[in-house]
């Protein structure tokens, strides 16, 4: 059976890829493309049929299950074969980003800003010792006659500026160090 992802409202907003799905506290890695579904690395044959509103019939090799789903914030409340379940769905990428994101009380020692492309440094908007906030402009690079503003990805203090005004930089070159 084929999972028609694009046509099922149950999966609206989710794209083909790999997700971490937590159902009632149990975690599963689900990967799908338009042809196959894998749960924890094992292929699963599944079909989802809309039966009206937020109700679906999910058919696997083992069973046909009636599912009713309601989105609540970033999660779902699901009634699966009459059993209420809390379900969360995250991409692997968003989960990884959350894991490495700073949390209150967690200090990151050093953050480096690298040139995203070969360019020319046309403006440096900060000084060593200056405190910066998330989103604050740090430097402007010119590449292919376009100016690109590089902004702080976290709060910190400028520890070092590694380039000078007018310098040509290569992709990946260290520009600024925050602490």
CORPEUR-V144417 format. One record per backbone hydrogen bond with DSSP energy under -1.0 kcal/mol. CO is the residue of the C=O (numbers start at 1). NH is the residue of the N-H. If there is no record, write none. Layout:
BEGIN
CO_NH + CO_NH
END
This chain:
BEGIN
3_5 + 5_8 + 8_11 + 9_12 + 11_14 + 17_32 + 18_92 + 19_30 + 20_90 + 21_28 + 22_88 + 23_26 + 26_23 + 28_21 + 29_40 + 30_19 + 31_38 + 32_17 + 36_33 + 37_44 + 38_31 + 39_42 + 42_39 + 47_59 + 49_57 + 52_55 + 54_69 + 55_51 + 56_67 + 57_49 + 58_65 + 59_47 + 63_60 + 65_58 + 66_81 + 67_56 + 68_79 + 70_77 + 72_75 + 75_72 + 76_87 + 77_70 + 78_85 + 79_68 + 80_83 + 83_80 + 85_78 + 86_24 + 87_76 + 88_22 + 90_20 + 91_95 + 92_96 + 93_97 + 94_98 + 95_99 + 96_100 + 103_106 + 111_178 + 113_175 + 113_176 + 115_172 + 119_169 + 120_142 + 121_166 + 123_140 + 127_130 + 130_158 + 132_156 + 133_136 + 136_152 + 138_125 + 139_150 + 140_122 + 140_123 + 141_148 + 142_120 + 143_146 + 146_143 + 148_141 + 150_138 + 150_139 + 152_135 + 156_132 + 157_179 + 158_129 + 160_177 + 164_167 + 167_121 + 169_119 + 170_173 + 173_115 + 175_162 + 176_113 + 177_159 + 177_160 + 178_111
END
